Amino acid sequence: MNEEKVSESELTIPIERSIQAELLLLLGQRPSHGYELIQRLNEADFKSGEADAATVYRNLRRMDKEGFIKSHWEVGESGPGRRLYKLTPQGEASLKVWAKYIAQQKVTLENFLQAYLQFEASLTEREEGAT
Amino acid sequence: MIGSQKTLRIIYAAALQQVMEKCLEQFSIQNPGLKFEMNGVGSREGAKRLLSGEEYDIIALADQALFAELLVPNLVEDYFVFAADQIVIGYNHSSRGSKEITQENWVDTLLKPQVGFARSDHHLVPRGYRTLMVWQLAELFYDRPGLYSTMEAACIPYSTYPKSLDLSSALFQGKVDYAFLYSSEAKQLGLPYIVLPSKINLSNPAYAKFYDQASVTVESKIPGKNVIIHGNPIEFAIGLAKDSQHLELAQSFVDLLTGPEGSSTIEECGLIPC
């Protein structure tokens, strides 16, 4: 496991890269090729939006290059051969970082919602007081 | 060092012309002295050439399904998906309605009486039958019964520009206002294009079941007989001929195309490396 790389990701996770977390999780569940990953991602209830082929393949190539996943060509039993992707130990570590980041985001968003609900309640009280 | 007598014979979808030329350039550097015979064709036509006895070492087609339909297992054993694409509507700056056309109003723009749009021959090239599939899916997606027939009747006869290059050239030269192309072709030609919704442009495996509702009848491998093919996401595939005399070399070329160098080339040419 490359600790330095993982901690770098921890510091620089932009939210638009969440598709990488989603792909890492799907590959953690089972190795898949890109075609199947696009289908699984679009069926997943944690997807952040419609995943198009270009975005998925581009992120797979990037993560393959960075060592988070690895791939090889697999001959199809009854169809075409495709590149099969697997999660690496470095990818597993990155997924843990993602989960930690998302948990932190969840707390922040819940705090925001709670503060908003209090604000909304105070508005209602003010409106009722005015009438 | 490769013996100067060896000639690697490659037959490929004309839509892959630029990809093949660039990969060949790299491959030639690695294999000085090797000769090549390159044949850019319509993919259905190319597969049928193999069936008729023409000999090639490498076959790269614009529809992976053609391998299973026509070539496996007799002529090709294994084949690999290496690129994906989508159907778009290409146009040029003098195309009538080009200032107004959008992803929302493309149907009505194309159906204006003064506008000319074209497609390739569905019997020869996947782009031809994929265009018909796009029209069928558009009929469902936009809930416009009869749209497919209307588009077919309004389109310039497919025999006018049957192959990919004919159609791209006609568009480039302003002979037609709009043409149904792969996005990679429009990018390579530097032409503007309209991206269609992913539910109809045959790009996304997530909609494979929806695409499957579209079907087109084309000439089968048996002369005089037809076969029905269904819509699926656009995927290009490559395979080695079983009877190739240069299997090792052919495999090296496929390795280059499907490796990091090939992926960069595929991306530069506007396709999506898989």
Interface residues (C-beta under 8 A of the other chain):
Chain A: G34 Y35 E36 I38 Q39 L41 N42 E43 E50 A51 D52 A53 A54 Y57 R58 R61 W73 V75 G76 G79 P80 G81 R82 R83
Chain B: Q64 F67 A68 D78 Y79 F80 V81 A84 Q86 S198 S203 N204 P205 A206 A208 P233 E235 A237 T258 S263 I272 P273 C274
